[in-house]
């Protein structure tokens, strides 16, 4: 029987056998990686520099202001919408400035916060993912106030975005632009 001897066994010759034997020989011929040396003075292993980013720390706080203005609602003309004439109520409620504070967990991206001002006392719950914040906005008192959604983009140490809201009675529509800075 002709073949390749591997230890005490003789393996039949074939192109696959030759490739396997060649790769095994190449792998075995490499020198082992050197063991990490120890610092003679301290007896400890040297620190290894890492290019990986530092692990996220705890939650971060963001705070800033918003400015609420009258929002818009588009109703298409014609078709099944031809009789709809809703334009929203012209009310002074919910117009003007306010403050927002968010706490964002660095590990999960979960965002929770509050706001006060022209929109009343509001609660925000959302997620910061890939530099985009999306959040649900609700009044602290579920029976009265504004609710809607917030959307923002992270730009360095700030979040800039817009909140779209309507009053709990759905007759008042507001939009608020906001900017938050990382504290």
N, C-alpha and C positions, 0 to 999 in steps of 0.2 A: 504494500500500500504506500503510495507516495503522497506526501502532504507536508504540512508545516507542523513542527513539533512545538507544542505549548506545554511546558512543564513535562509531565509524564504522558500526556495525551498527544496523539497525532491527529491533526484536523485536516480533512480533505481540502485540496487546493481548489479555489474558485475566486473570481474577481472580488466577491463580497468578503471572503475570508482574508484575502490580501489587504483589503481596505481596513478591515477591523484590526488585523494584526499591526498594520502600519500606524494606525491612530493610537493603539495601545502603547506601542513602543515610543512614539513621540510624546505622549502624555507622561510616560514613566521616566523619560530622559530629562525632563525639565527639573531644574533645581528647585527645592522647596523654598517657599517664601521665608525670608529671614524673620526670626522672632523679634518682637519689639524689644529694644534695649531699655535698660533701666538707668535712671540717673544715678550715678555712683554716689553722689553726695547725699541724696535723700532716699535712695533705694526704691523709688517709685517710678512708674512708667511715665514717659514724657507726654505732655498734652498733645492731642492730635487736632490740627486745625480743620475745621469743617466749613464747607461752603454752603451748607444747608441753612435756610433761614431759621432764626430762633423760634422756638415753640411759642405759640400765642400765650400771652399772660392771661390775667383775669378779664372781667368785663370792662369795657370802656364806656365813658359817658360822653354824650354829645349834647350840646345845647345851643339854642339860637332863637330866632324869631320868625314869625310868619306875618303876612299881610293878606287879609281876606277881602275879596272883591265880589261883585255880583257875577254869578256863573251864567253859562249859557246852555241851552238845550236845543238841539237841532231836531226839528220835526219835518220830514219830507213832505213836499207838496204833492197832491194828487193821490190816486189809488185809494187804498184803504185808509190813508191818513188825511184825506181831503177835508174832513170835518173837524180835525183837531186844531185848535187855536191856542194851546197852552204856551205861555211865555214866561211863567213864573210870577210870583207876587213881587211887587216893587215895595220891599220892606227895608227898613234900616237895620234890622236884626242881623247879626253876624258879619258886619262890615268893619274892617279895621285891623289893628295889629294884635299880636299875641305872642306868647312864648311857648317853646317846646323843649322838652328834655327827654333824651332816649338813652337807655343803657343797652349795649350790644355785647353779647357773649362772644368772645373771640373764637372759641372753639366751635360752637354750633351755629353762630350767626344769628341766633334768636334776638329779636329786638322788642323791648317793652318800654313804654314811656307815657308821659302825660303832657297836656297842654292847657294853658289858661289864656283868656283874653276875649276877643270879640266872638269867637266861636263857642264860648262857654268853657266848662271843664271837660276836656276830652281825654280819652285813653287810646294809646296806639299799641298794637300788637302785630309783629311782622317778622321779616327775615332779611338779613343782609347777605347776599350771595353774589359772588363774582362782581363786586363793586356796585351792585344794584340793590336798593332797598325797596321792598314792597311791604305795605302794612295796611291793616284794617283800622279805621278810625271810628270810634263810637263815643257817644256822650256818656259821662259818668252816671248821669241819671237817664236810664233807658227810656223814660217816658217823655223826655223833653230835651231837645238839643240837636246837634248836627252829627251825621254819620256818613262815612264814605270810605275812600281809599287814598293812600299816599304812595307816591312813586318818586324815587330820588336816585341820582348817580353820585358815586363817591369820586371826589376830585381831590386827591392828596388827603389833607386832614380836614376836609369839609364834605358835607352832604348837601346837594342842591336839588330841590324838587318841587312838586306840586301836590296839593291835596284837593280832591274833588268831593264835594259834600252836598247833601240835601238835608233839609230840616225833617224832623220826625213826622211831620204832617205832610211832607213832600210838596209843599207849596213854595219853598224858598230854596234856591240853588246858589251855592258859593264855591269859589275857587280860591285857594290860598297858596301863594308861592312861599317857599321857606328855604332858609340856609341854616345849617347846623355846623358848629365847629367842634372838633375833638378836644376834650379837656384833658 
